[in-house]
Amino acid sequence: MIGLVDLDFQTSTSLKLIPPNLEIMKLASYYKLEKNLFCRLINLDETELTGYEKIYIFSEQINHAPVPSAFLKAPQVVYGGTGFTNKIYKPFENELIDYTLPRTFIYKELLKEKYNEGVQTKVIEHILDDSYYRNYAGTNELPLVSVKPNKRFYLYDRDFFYPDWQETIEKISARKPSTIIRIHPIECTNLTNFFLLRQYSKLNRTNSIILNLDIDLKDMHYLLKNYKNKLLAEITPSSNIFIPLGGNYKSAIHYYKDLIYKLNLLYCFWSCGIPLKFYYEISSIGFHNPISNLDQFVTQWSKQLQNQKRDLNEKLNGHAKTAKVSLEEKNIITKLYPYAADLFTQTFNNIYKRGVWRV
């Protein structure tokens, strides 16, 4: 018997439900249809696991739920998914599993439980009927799965701009799914790719896009002069378009420098009325962000564009009553960078009215 754990789906409390794990669906199909072995999704509170020949635990999220101790101790457990591999997809040793078509039958029992908990029938039907696809397993391109017309199509690759990505999107779009949804945010390192993305009408506008721009702040004036109107046409306060914050750096000083740079970058966009926000990236295993609390706080603050009646400095001081570490982290920043204090006394409205941001 094969045990399967979709750590993200099975620990999610949302009544909307998140998409199922692609590799869990492939494993279920492979073992049932190719090996004729019984598979089931294991309840996370099970403690007697000796009856399972193998147990696969998969997660796509770095900040996944903790693995119960009974599973950590079990010798037959195999971990997979980008949540366990520092965001890098590692193909199966048996490549036939990667090439297996994902099927949703393994989720039916769990979905019955979700229905009893209040999940709407329509939501459950979507989970069972939608299409799921990963384009690349390592360096191997996988064949395109069937696309169900007028149903949602989910893409699981972390790296969106793989070779021939436009051709892939066009092939999927030609088969008329209702929309194409990304499991992970789309990271754009330049505005050219960002504007290319916006040309594809089937790519769902709720997909998160991260503008990870490596640009000298002194050049921002010229960039915005050329692209301001196009950016304003694409980015509204409700858009899921962000500047990344946090992530992986080798030393503490890089996290401090990154926050200083990113606040300046954000304010450059705000000065043109472009309402970008921060997207907090949790550090992978082996990395430590010394100002993670501050980064998360600033991320939440950046999303409050419509209600910024107090500046970041005042919000931090008020927040210090319940989370002193945030204020302490801010003080470290301002000691290291004397001019950084000005970065904590800005709001979207004030910068936009001023119309310019000088770094």
SERO-4910 file (N, C-alpha, C, O; in steps of 0.05 Angstrom, whole numbers):
BEGIN
 pado doro    nc1    nc2    nc3   cac1   cac2   cac3    cc1    cc2    cc3    oc1    oc2    oc3
  Met    A     17    -24      0      0      0      0     18     25      0     38     26     14
  Ile    A     10     45    -16     25     70    -18      9     92     -4    -14     96     -9
  Gly    A     23    106     13     11    129     27     19    155     15     43    158      8
  Leu    A      1    174     12      7    200      0     -2    222     18    -23    220     31
  Val    A     14    243     20      7    267     36     11    292     19     33    298     11
  Asp    A    -11    306     14     -9    333      1     -9    353     24    -31    361     34
  Leu    A     14    360     33     17    376     57      3    403     55     -8    412     75
  Asp    A      3    415     32    -10    441     29    -40    439     29    -54    453     43
  Phe    A    -50    420     13    -79    417     10    -92    407     35   -113    417     44
  Gln    A    -79    387     48    -91    374     71    -90    391     96   -105    386    115
  Thr    A    -73    412     97    -72    429    120    -85    456    115    -85    473    133
  Ser    A    -95    460     90   -108    485     84   -135    486     98   -150    467     99
  Thr    A   -141    510    109   -167    514    123   -187    530    106   -209    535    116
  Ser    A   -179    539     83   -197    556     67   -219    539     55   -215    517     45
  Leu    A   -243    551     55   -266    538     43   -266    540     12   -281    527     -2
  Lys    A   -247    556      2   -245    559    -27   -228    536    -39   -231    530    -62
  Leu    A   -211    524    -23   -193    503    -30   -170    512    -49   -175    528    -67
  Ile    A   -147    502    -44   -124    508    -61   -122    485    -82   -133    464    -77
  Pro    A   -108    489   -104   -105    467   -123    -90    444   -111    -72    447    -94
  Pro    A    -96    419   -119    -83    396   -109    -54    394   -119    -46    408   -138
  Asn    A    -38    378   -106    -10    375   -113     -7    358   -139    -18    336   -140
  Leu    A      7    368   -158      9    355   -184     23    328   -182     14    308   -193
  Glu    A     45    327   -166     60    302   -164     45    280   -148     48    257   -153
  Ile    A     29    289   -129     12    270   -114     -8    256   -134    -12    232   -132
  Met    A    -19    272   -152    -38    261   -172    -23    242   -191    -34    222   -199
  Lys    A      1    249   -198     17    231   -215     25    206   -201     23    184   -213
  Leu    A     33    208   -176     40    184   -161     16    165   -158     19    140   -162
  Ala    A     -7    176   -152    -31    159   -150    -37    144   -176    -43    121   -176
  Ser    A    -35    159   -198    -41    147   -224    -20    125   -231    -27    104   -240
  Tyr    A      5    131   -225     26    112   -232     23     86   -216     24     64   -227
  Tyr    A     20     88   -189     19     64   -173     -7     48   -177     -6     24   -176
  Lys    A    -29     62   -181    -54     47   -185    -56     35   -213    -63     12   -216
  Leu    A    -49     51   -234    -54     42   -261    -30     26   -273    -34      8   -289
  Glu    A     -6     33   -264     18     19   -275     27     -4   -257     36    -25   -267
  Lys    A     24     -1   -231     34    -21   -212     12    -36   -198     17    -56   -184
  Asn    A    -13    -28   -202    -36    -41   -190    -33    -43   -160    -40    -63   -148
  Leu    A    -24    -21   -148    -22    -19   -119    -43      0   -108    -50     19   -121
  Phe    A    -52     -6    -84    -72     11    -71    -58     36    -60    -38     35    -47
  Cys    A    -70     60    -66    -60     85    -56    -82    100    -41   -105     97    -46
  Arg    A    -73    115    -21    -93    132     -7    -78    157      4    -55    156     11
  Leu    A    -94    178      7    -84    202     22    -85    196     51   -107    189     62
  Ile    A    -63    198     65    -62    192     93    -70    216    110    -61    238    105
  Asn    A    -87    211    129    -94    232    149    -69    238    165    -55    220    174
  Leu    A    -64    264    170    -40    272    183    -39    265    213    -18    268    225
  Asp    A    -61    257    224    -60    249    252    -57    219    256    -58    209    278
  Glu    A    -52    204    234    -46    176    236    -19    172    249      0    188    244
  Thr    A    -16    152    266      9    146    279     20    119    273     44    114    275
  Glu    A      3    101    264     12     74    256     16     73    226     -3     72    210
  Leu    A     42     73    218     48     76    190     63     52    178     72     53    155
  Thr    A     66     31    194     82      8    186     69     -7    162     83    -22    149
  Gly    A     43     -3    158     30    -18    137     35     -7    109     26    -19     89
  Tyr    A     48     16    107     53     29     82     81     21     71    101     23     85
  Glu    A     81     12     46    107      5     33    123     31     29    148     31     34
  Lys    A    110     52     21    123     78     17    103     99     24     79     96     21
  Ile    A    113    122     35     97    145     40    110    169     27    133    175     32
  Tyr    A     95    183     10    105    207     -4     92    231      9     67    233     10
  Ile    A    109    250     17     99    276     28    108    298      9    132    301      5
  Phe    A     89    312     -3     97    333    -22     85    360    -13     64    362     -2
  Ser    A    101    381    -19     92    408    -14    105    427    -34    129    423    -42
  Glu    A     90    446    -44    100    466    -62    109    492    -48    123    508    -60
  Gln    A    102    494    -23    106    519     -8    130    517     11    132    498     26
  Ile    A    147    537     11    170    538     29    159    539     58    170    526     76
  Asn    A    139    555     63    127    558     90    105    538     95     83    545    104
  His    A    111    513     88     90    492     91     85    485    120    101    493    138
  Ala    A     64    472    126     57    463    153     78    443    162     91    430    146
  Pro    A     82    442    189    102    422    199     93    394    194     69    387    193
  Val    A    113    377    190    108    348    186    105    335    213    122    338    230
  Pro    A     83    320    218     79    307    244    101    288    251    114    277    234
  Ser    A    107    286    277    130    270    286    129    241    277    150    229    272
  Ala    A    105    229    276    103    201    268    114    197    240    126    177    234
  Phe    A    109    217    222    119    215    195    149    220    194    164    208    178
  Leu    A    159    239    210    188    245    211    204    220    220    227    217    211
  Lys    A    192    204    236    206    180    246    204    156    228    220    137    229
  Ala    A    184    156    210    179    133    193    202    131    172    207    150    157
  Pro    A    215    108    169    238    105    151    230    104    121    247    109    104
  Gln    A    204     98    115    196     95     88    185    121     75    174    120     53
  Val    A    188    143     89    177    168     79    196    181     58    221    182     63
  Val    A    185    190     36    200    204     15    188    233     14    164    236     12
  Tyr    A    205    253     14    196    281     13    201    292    -15    221    285    -28
  Gly    A    183    308    -25    186    320    -51    171    346    -54    157    354    -36
  Gly    A    174    358    -77    161    384    -82    180    407    -75    199    403    -59
  Thr    A    176    430    -87    195    452    -84    195    463    -56    213    478    -49
  Gly    A    175    456    -40    175    465    -12    196    452      5    204    462     26
  Phe    A    206    429     -4    227    414     10    254    416     -3    274    405      7
  Thr    A    255    429    -26    280    429    -42    289    457    -49    300    461    -71
  Asn    A    285    476    -31    293    504    -36    284    515    -63    299    527    -78
  Lys    A    259    509    -69    245    520    -93    255    509   -120    247    519   -141
  Ile    A    271    488   -119    281    476   -143    267    449   -148    268    432   -130
  Tyr    A    254    446   -170    240    421   -175    259    399   -181    276    402   -200
  Lys    A    258    377   -167    275    354   -172    258    331   -183    239    322   -171
  Pro    A    265    322   -207    249    301   -220    250    275   -204    268    271   -187
  Phe    A    231    257   -209    231    231   -197    254    214   -208    262    217   -231
  Glu    A    265    196   -191    285    178   -201    274    161   -223    287    154   -243
  Asn    A    249    153   -220    235    138   -241    221    159   -258    199    169   -251
  Glu    A    232    166   -281    222    188   -297    194    182   -309    180    200   -318
  Leu    A    185    157   -308    158    150   -318    137    164   -301    115    170   -311
  Ile    A    143    169   -275    124    182   -258    119    211   -267     97    221   -268
  Asp    A    141    225   -274    138    252   -285    122    253   -310    107    272   -315
  Tyr    A    123    232   -326    109    231   -351     80    220   -349     65    220   -368
  Thr    A     73    211   -325     46    201   -320     25    224   -320     31    245   -309
  Leu    A      2    219   -331    -19    239   -331    -30    242   -303    -37    222   -290
  Pro    A    -33    267   -293    -44    270   -266    -75    266   -266    -89    274   -284
  Arg    A    -84    251   -246   -113    246   -244   -122    253   -215   -107    249   -196
  Thr    A   -147    262   -213   -156    273   -187   -170    252   -169   -179    259   -148
  Phe    A   -172    227   -178   -188    207   -163   -178    204   -134   -195    198   -117
  Ile    A   -153    208   -129   -142    204   -102   -154    224    -82   -153    220    -58
  Tyr    A   -165    246    -92   -175    267    -75   -205    264    -69   -216    280    -53
  Lys    A   -219    245    -81   -248    244    -78   -257    240    -49   -276    253    -40
  Glu    A   -244    222    -35   -252    217     -7   -248    242     10   -265    249     26
  Leu    A   -225    255      6   -220    279     22   -240    301     14   -248    317     32
  Leu    A   -247    303    -11   -266    324    -20   -294    319     -8   -309    338     -3
  Lys    A   -301    294     -3   -326    289     10   -326    300     39   -345    312     48
  Glu    A   -303    298     52   -300    309     79   -301    340     78   -314    352     95
  Lys    A   -289    351     57   -289    380     54   -318    390     49   -326    411     59
  Tyr    A   -333    374     34   -361    381     29   -377    382     55   -393    400     59
  Asn    A   -372    362     72   -386    361     98   -377    384    116   -392    392    134
  Glu    A   -353    396    111   -344    418    127   -354    445    116   -350    466    128
  Gly    A   -368    444     93   -380    469     83   -370    479     56   -379    500     46
  Val    A   -351    464     44   -341    472     17   -364    469     -3   -377    448     -4
  Gln    A   -367    489    -21   -389    488    -40   -384    467    -61   -361    460    -69
  Thr    A   -406    455    -71   -405    434    -91   -390    444   -116   -374    429   -128
  Lys    A   -395    469   -124   -382    480   -148   -352    480   -145   -337    475   -164
  Val    A   -342    487   -121   -313    487   -116   -301    459   -119   -280    456   -131
  Ile    A   -315    440   -108   -306    412   -110   -306    402   -139   -287    388   -147
  Glu    A   -326    409   -154   -328    401   -182   -304    413   -198   -293    400   -215
  His    A   -297    438   -191   -274    451   -204   -249    435   -200   -234    429   -218
  Ile    A   -244    427   -174   -220    411   -168   -219    386   -184   -197    378   -194
  Leu    A   -241    372   -187   -242    347   -202   -240    350   -232   -231    332   -246
  Asp    A   -249    373   -242   -251    376   -271   -229    393   -284   -226    392   -309
  Asp    A   -214    408   -269   -194    426   -280   -170    410   -291   -167    386   -285
  Ser    A   -153    424   -306   -129    411   -318   -104    421   -303   -103    444   -294
  Tyr    A    -84    402   -300    -61    408   -284    -36    400   -299    -35    378   -312
  Tyr    A    -15    417   -299      8    412   -317     33    425   -306     33    448   -297
  Arg    A     55    410   -309     82    421   -305     96    418   -332     96    396   -343
  Asn    A    108    439   -342    120    438   -368    148    425   -368    156    412   -387
  Tyr    A    163    429   -345    190    418   -344    194    402   -319    187    411   -297
  Ala    A    206    379   -321    216    363   -299    246    364   -300    258    348   -315
  Gly    A    259    382   -285    288    386   -289    292    398   -316    281    420   -322
  Thr    A    308    386   -333    313    396   -360    296    382   -381    298    389   -405
  Asn    A    280    363   -373    263    348   -392    236    362   -396    221    367   -377
  Glu    A    230    368   -421    204    380   -427    183    358   -428    187    337   -440
  Leu    A    161    362   -414    140    342   -412    118    348   -433    114    371   -440
  Pro    A    105    327   -443     84    331   -464     61    346   -452     54    342   -428
  Leu    A     48    362   -468     25    378   -459      1    359   -454     -6    342   -471
  Val    A    -11    362   -430    -34    345   -424    -58    356   -439    -58    377   -451
  Ser    A    -80    340   -439   -104    349   -452   -115    374   -437   -114    375   -412
  Val    A   -126    392   -452   -137    417   -441   -167    415   -444   -178    413   -466
  Lys    A   -181    416   -421   -210    415   -422   -222    442   -428   -217    461   -414
  Pro    A   -237    444   -450   -249    470   -458   -266    482   -435   -281    467   -422
  Asn    A   -263    508   -432   -279    523   -412   -274    514   -383   -291    520   -366
  Lys    A   -252    501   -378   -244    494   -351   -217    507   -345   -202    515   -363
  Arg    A   -212    510   -319   -187    524   -311   -163    506   -317   -164    481   -314
  Phe    A   -141    518   -324   -116    504   -330    -94    514   -311    -87    538   -312
  Tyr    A    -82    496   -295    -62    504   -275    -34    497   -285    -29    475   -294
  Leu    A    -16    516   -282     12    513   -288     29    512   -262     25    530   -245
  Tyr    A     46    492   -260     61    488   -234     90    496   -235    103    496   -214
  Asp    A    102    502   -258    130    509   -259    136    535   -243    121    554   -245
  Arg    A    158    535   -228    166    559   -214    178    579   -234    172    603   -233
  Asp    A    194    569   -252    207    586   -272    187    589   -296    184    570   -311
  Phe    A    175    612   -299    155    615   -320    169    618   -347    159    608   -368
  Phe    A    191    633   -348    204    640   -373    224    618   -382    247    624   -388
  Tyr    A    214    594   -384    230    572   -395    231    575   -425    216    591   -437
  Pro    A    248    559   -439    250    561   -468    222    556   -481    208    538   -473
  Asp    A    216    572   -500    190    569   -516    166    573   -498    145    561   -504
  Trp    A    167    589   -477    144    593   -460    120    605   -475     97    599   -470
  Gln    A    126    623   -494    105    636   -509     90    615   -526     65    616   -528
  Glu    A    105    597   -538     93    576   -555     75    558   -538     54    550   -547
  Thr    A     84    552   -513     68    536   -496     42    549   -488     21    537   -489
  Ile    A     43    575   -481     19    590   -474      0    591   -497    -24    589   -494
  Glu    A     11    595   -521     -6    596   -545    -20    569   -550    -43    569   -558
  Lys    A     -5    547   -546    -17    521   -550    -40    516   -531    -61    506   -538
  Ile    A    -35    523   -505    -55    519   -485    -79    537   -491   -102    528   -490
  Ser    A    -74    562   -498    -96    581   -504   -113    572   -527   -137    576   -527
  Ala    A   -100    560   -547   -114    551   -571   -135    530   -565   -154    525   -580
  Arg    A   -131    516   -543   -149    494   -535   -172    504   -517   -188    488   -507
  Lys    A   -173    530   -514   -195    544   -501   -202    536   -472   -225    530   -466
  Pro    A   -182    537   -455   -189    535   -426   -203    561   -418   -201    581   -432
  Ser    A   -217    561   -396   -230    586   -387   -208    606   -378   -212    630   -383
  Thr    A   -187    596   -366   -165    614   -357   -141    597   -350   -143    573   -345
  Ile    A   -117    610   -351    -92    596   -343    -83    608   -317    -79    633   -314
  Ile    A    -80    591   -297    -73    600   -270    -46    589   -262    -41    565   -266
  Arg    A    -29    606   -251     -3    598   -241     -5    591   -211    -17    605   -195
  Ile    A      8    568   -204     10    561   -176     29    579   -161     24    587   -138
  His    A     51    586   -174     71    604   -163     71    631   -177     63    633   -200
  Pro    A     80    652   -163     82    678   -176    101    677   -200    119    661   -201
  Ile    A     95    694   -219    112    697   -243    133    718   -238    126    741   -232
  Glu    A    158    711   -239    179    730   -233    190    742   -259    199    728   -277
  Cys    A    188    769   -262    198    783   -285    223    799   -276    221    815   -258
  Thr    A    245    795   -290    269    810   -284    272    835   -302    291    850   -299
  Asn    A    252    839   -319    252    863   -336    223    869   -344    206    852   -343
  Leu    A    219    894   -352    192    903   -359    183    892   -386    159    891   -392
  Thr    A    202    885   -403    195    874   -430    179    848   -426    158    845   -439
  Asn    A    188    830   -409    173    806   -404    146    811   -390    127    798   -396
  Phe    A    146    831   -373    121    838   -360    100    846   -380     77    837   -379
  Phe    A    107    864   -399     87    873   -419     80    850   -438     58    850   -448
  Leu    A     99    832   -443     93    809   -460     71    792   -447     52    783   -460
  Leu    A     74    788   -421     55    772   -406     27    783   -408      7    768   -412
  Arg    A     24    809   -407     -2    822   -406    -16    820   -433    -40    827   -435
  Gln    A     -2    811   -453    -15    808   -479    -32    782   -482    -48    780   -499
  Tyr    A    -27    764   -463    -41    738   -465    -66    739   -448    -65    739   -424
  Ser    A    -88    740   -462   -114    744   -448   -122    720   -431   -137    723   -412
  Lys    A   -112    696   -438   -120    673   -422   -105    671   -396   -113    656   -378
  Leu    A    -82    685   -393    -68    685   -368    -84    701   -348    -89    725   -351
  Asn    A    -93    688   -327   -111    701   -307    -98    725   -295    -75    724   -286
  Arg    A   -113    747   -293   -103    772   -282    -98    771   -252    -86    788   -240
  Thr    A   -109    749   -239   -103    746   -211    -76    733   -205    -68    732   -182
  Asn    A    -63    723   -226    -37    712   -222    -18    733   -210    -17    755   -220
  Ser    A     -3    725   -190     16    744   -178     40    747   -196     52    727   -205
  Ile    A     48    772   -200     72    777   -216     92    793   -198     85    813   -186
  Ile    A    117    784   -198    137    797   -182    157    810   -200    169    797   -217
  Leu    A    160    837   -197    179    852   -213    205    853   -198    210    870   -181
  Asn    A    223    834   -204    249    832   -191    269    847   -208    285    835   -222
  Leu    A    267    873   -208    283    890   -225    310    897   -213    311    907   -190
  Asp    A    331    891   -227    358    898   -217    366    923   -233    379    922   -254
  Ile    A    359    946   -222    363    972   -236    375    992   -216    366    994   -193
  Asp    A    394   1007   -226    405   1029   -210    383   1050   -204    370   1058   -223
  Leu    A    380   1057   -179    359   1077   -172    362   1103   -187    342   1117   -192
  Lys    A    387   1110   -194    391   1135   -209    379   1134   -237    374   1154   -249
  Asp    A    374   1109   -247    363   1106   -274    332   1104   -273    319   1102   -294
  Met    A    320   1104   -249    291   1100   -247    276   1123   -261    255   1119   -272
  His    A    287   1147   -259    274   1170   -271    269   1165   -301    248   1171   -312
  Tyr    A    290   1155   -315    288   1150   -344    270   1127   -350    255   1127   -370
  Leu    A    271   1106   -333    254   1083   -338    225   1091   -335    208   1084   -352
  Leu    A    218   1106   -314    190   1114   -310    181   1134   -331    157   1135   -338
  Lys    A    199   1150   -340    192   1170   -361    182   1155   -386    164   1164   -400
  Asn    A    195   1132   -392    189   1117   -416    165   1098   -412    150   1093   -432
  Tyr    A    160   1089   -388    140   1068   -384    117   1075   -366     99   1059   -360
  Lys    A    117   1100   -356     97   1108   -336     68   1102   -346     53   1089   -331
  Asn    A     61   1111   -369     34   1109   -378     26   1079   -383      4   1071   -377
  Lys    A     45   1063   -393     39   1035   -398     36   1021   -371     19   1003   -369
  Leu    A     52   1028   -351     50   1016   -325     23   1023   -311     11   1007   -299
  Leu    A     16   1049   -314    -10   1058   -302    -34   1043   -314    -54   1039   -301
  Ala    A    -31   1036   -340    -53   1022   -353    -55    993   -344    -76    981   -347
  Glu    A    -33    982   -333    -33    954   -325    -35    950   -295    -44    928   -286
  Ile    A    -28    970   -279    -26    966   -250    -45    984   -236    -43   1008   -237
  Thr    A    -64    972   -221    -83    986   -205    -79    977   -176    -65    958   -171
  Pro    A    -92    990   -156    -89    981   -128    -97    952   -123    -87    940   -104
  Ser    A   -114    941   -140   -123    913   -136   -105    893   -151   -110    869   -149
  Ser    A    -86    903   -167    -69    885   -182    -50    869   -164    -41    879   -144
  Asn    A    -46    844   -171    -27    827   -156      1    829   -169     12    809   -179
  Ile    A     12    853   -168     38    859   -180     56    871   -158     48    890   -145
  Phe    A     79    859   -154     94    865   -130    124    869   -135    135    862   -156
  Ile    A    137    880   -115    166    881   -113    174    861    -91    162    862    -69
  Pro    A    194    844    -96    200    823    -76    216    835    -52    232    854    -56
  Leu    A    212    823    -29    226    832     -5    232    807     11    216    788     12
  Gly    A    256    806     24    264    783     39    279    764     21    297    772      6
  Gly    A    272    738     22    285    718      5    312    708     16    315    707     40
  Asn    A    330    701     -2    355    688      6    379    706      2    385    714    -21
  Tyr    A    393    713     23    419    727     21    439    714     40    432    701     59
  Lys    A    464    717     33    485    702     48    493    716     74    504    702     92
  Ser    A    488    742     77    496    755    101    475    775    110    458    783     94
  Ala    A    476    782    136    456    800    147    456    827    133    435    839    129
  Ile    A    479    837    127    481    864    115    466    865     88    456    887     81
  His    A    464    843     74    450    843     49    420    847     53    406    859     36
  Tyr    A    409    836     75    381    840     81    375    870     88    355    881     79
  Tyr    A    393    882    102    390    911    109    391    927     83    374    945     79
  Lys    A    411    922     67    414    937     42    390    933     24    381    952     10
  Asp    A    380    908     23    357    902      6    333    919     14    319    929     -3
  Leu    A    327    920     40    304    936     49    307    965     42    288    978     33
  Ile    A    331    976     45    335   1005     38    331   1009      8    317   1028      0
  Tyr    A    342    991     -8    339    993    -37    310    990    -46    300   1005    -62
  Lys    A    296    970    -34    269    964    -43    249    986    -34    230    992    -49
  Leu    A    253    998    -11    236   1021     -3    240   1044    -23    220   1057    -31
  Asn    A    265   1050    -30    270   1071    -49    257   1064    -76    245   1082    -89
  Leu    A    259   1039    -85    248   1031   -110    217   1033   -110    205   1043   -129
  Leu    A    205   1024    -88    176   1027    -85    168   1056    -87    148   1062   -101
  Tyr    A    182   1074    -73    174   1102    -73    178   1115   -100    163   1134   -107
  Cys    A    197   1105   -116    200   1115   -143    174   1110   -159    165   1127   -174
  Phe    A    164   1086   -157    139   1079   -171    115   1095   -159     98   1104   -174
  Trp    A    114   1097   -133     93   1112   -120     92   1141   -129     71   1153   -132
  Ser    A    116   1152   -134    117   1181   -142    103   1185   -169     95   1208   -175
  Cys    A     99   1164   -184     85   1166   -210     56   1155   -207     42   1153   -227
  Gly    A     48   1150   -183     21   1140   -179     18   1110   -185     -5   1101   -188
  Ile    A     40   1096   -188     39   1067   -195     38   1051   -169     59   1050   -155
  Pro    A     16   1039   -162     12   1028   -135     23   1000   -132      8    981   -126
  Leu    A     49    997   -135     61    971   -130     62    966   -100     60    984    -84
  Lys    A     65    940    -93     66    932    -65     89    912    -62    100    903    -81
  Phe    A     95    906    -37    116    886    -31    104    858    -30     81    854    -23
  Tyr    A    121    839    -38    115    810    -35    137    798    -18    160    797    -26
  Tyr    A    129    789      6    149    778     25    156    749     17    139    732     15
  Glu    A    182    744     13    191    717      7    205    706     31    226    716     40
  Ile    A    195    684     41    207    671     64    234    659     56    237    649     33
  Ser    A    253    659     74    280    649     68    279    618     66    264    605     81
  Ser    A    294    607     48    296    578     46    313    567     68    326    582     83
  Ile    A    313    540     71    329    527     91    359    534     86    368    533     63
  Gly    A    373    541    107    401    548    105    406    578    103    429    587    103
  Phe    A    384    594    102    387    623    102    372    635    126    352    624    135
  His    A    382    657    136    369    670    159    366    700    153    385    714    148
  Asn    A    341    709    154    335    737    151    333    750    178    314    745    193
  Pro    A    353    767    186    353    779    213    331    800    217    325    808    239
  Ile    A    319    810    195    298    830    198    272    819    185    256    834    173
  Ser    A    267    793    188    243    781    176    218    793    187    199    797    172
  Asn    A    217    799    213    192    811    224    187    839    212    165    846    205
  Leu    A    208    854    208    206    881    197    198    878    167    180    893    158
  Asp    A    210    860    153    203    856    124    173    849    121    160    859    104
  Gln    A    164    831    138    136    823    137    117    846    144     96    849    132
  Phe    A    125    862    164    109    884    172    107    905    150     86    915    143
  Val    A    130    911    138    131    931    116    115    920     92    102    936     78
  Thr    A    116    894     88    100    883     66     70    888     70     56    896     51
  Gln    A     60    883     94     32    887    100     25    917     98      4    924     88
  Trp    A     43    934    107     38    963    106     36    972     77     20    990     71
  Ser    A     53    961     60     54    971     32     28    965     17     22    977     -3
  Lys    A     12    945     27    -13    938     14    -36    955     23    -58    952     12
  Gln    A    -32    973     42    -54    989     52    -55   1017     38    -56   1037     51
  Leu    A    -55   1016     12    -53   1041     -4    -77   1060      1    -73   1084      1
  Gln    A   -100   1048      5   -124   1065      7   -128   1077     35   -143   1096     38
  Asn    A   -114   1067     55   -119   1075     82    -94   1084     97    -92   1081    121
  Gln    A    -75   1095     82    -50   1103     95    -53   1131    107    -44   1151     95
  Lys    A    -66   1133    130    -69   1158    143    -45   1164    162    -40   1187    170
  Arg    A    -30   1143    169     -6   1146    185     17   1135    169     14   1116    153
  Asp    A     41   1146    173     64   1136    158     75   1111    171     66   1103    193
  Leu    A     94   1099    158    105   1073    167    118   1076    195    116   1058    211
  Asn    A    131   1099    200    144   1103    225    124   1103    248    129   1090    269
  Glu    A    101   1116    245     81   1117    266     68   1089    270     63   1081    292
  Lys    A     64   1075    247     53   1048    249     72   1029    264     63   1013    280
  Leu    A     97   1032    259    117   1015    272    118   1021    302    119   1003    318
  Asn    A    117   1046    309    118   1054    337     93   1043    352     94   1034    375
  Gly    A     70   1045    338     45   1035    350     46   1004    352     36    993    372
  His    A     58    992    333     60    962    332     80    952    353     78    929    361
  Ala    A     98    969    361    120    961    379    109    951    406    122    936    420
  Lys    A     84    959    413     73    951    439     69    920    439     71    908    460
  Thr    A     62    909    416     58    880    415     80    865    401     82    841    404
  Ala    A     97    879    387    120    866    373    144    884    373    151    896    353
  Lys    A    157    886    396    179    905    399    202    900    380    217    918    372
  Val    A    205    874    372    227    868    354    226    883    328    247    890    317
  Ser    A    201    890    318    199    905    293    212    932    296    227    941    279
  Leu    A    207    946    318    218    972    323    248    970    327    263    987    318
  Glu    A    257    949    341    286    945    346    300    941    319    322    951    315
  Glu    A    288    925    302    300    920    275    301    946    259    321    951    246
  Lys    A    280    962    261    281    987    246    303   1005    256    316   1019    241
  Asn    A    307   1005    283    328   1022    295    356   1013    285    374   1030    282
  Ile    A    359    987    282    385    977    271    390    988    243    412    996    236
  Ile    A    368    987    227    370    998    200    379   1027    200    397   1035    185
  Thr    A    366   1043    216    371   1072    215    398   1079    227    410   1100    221
  Lys    A    409   1062    245    436   1066    255    457   1060    234    477   1074    231
  Leu    A    452   1039    219    470   1031    198    469   1050    174    490   1056    162
  Tyr    A    445   1061    169    441   1079    146    427   1104    156    402   1104    157
  Pro    A    441   1125    164    429   1149    176    406   1160    159    387   1170    171
  Tyr    A    408   1160    133    388   1172    116    363   1154    114    342   1162    103
  Ala    A    365   1130    124    342   1111    122    318   1120    138    296   1112    133
  Ala    A    323   1137    159    300   1145    175    279   1158    158    255   1155    164
  Asp    A    287   1173    138    267   1186    120    249   1166    105    227   1172     97
  Leu    A    260   1142    102    244   1121     87    220   1111    103    202   1100     91
  Phe    A    221   1116    129    199   1106    146    178   1127    152    160   1122    168
  Thr    A    180   1150    139    161   1171    144    147   1180    118    141   1203    114
  Gln    A    141   1160    101    128   1166     75    102   1151     72     98   1130     85
  Thr    A     84   1162     56     59   1148     49     55   1150     19     67   1167      5
  Phe    A     39   1133      8     33   1133    -20     22   1160    -29     30   1172    -49
  Asn    A      2   1170    -14    -11   1195    -21      8   1219    -21      8   1235    -40
  Asn    A     25   1221     -1     43   1243      1     64   1243    -22     70   1263    -33
  Ile    A     75   1219    -27     95   1217    -48     82   1222    -75     94   1235    -92
  Tyr    A     58   1212    -80     44   1217   -105     38   1246   -109     41   1257   -132
  Lys    A     29   1260    -88     24   1289    -90     49   1305    -96     49   1324   -112
  Arg    A     71   1296    -84     97   1309    -89    106   1305   -118    118   1323   -130
  Gly    A    101   1280   -128    107   1275   -156    135   1268   -163    141   1264   -187
  Val    A    152   1266   -143    180   1258   -149    192   1245   -124    184   1252   -102
  Trp    A    210   1227   -128    224   1215   -106    254   1215   -112    263   1202   -131
  Arg    A    269   1230    -96    298   1231    -99    311   1213    -79    307   1216    -55
  Val    A    328   1195    -88    341   1176    -70    368   1188    -61    382   1175    -46
***
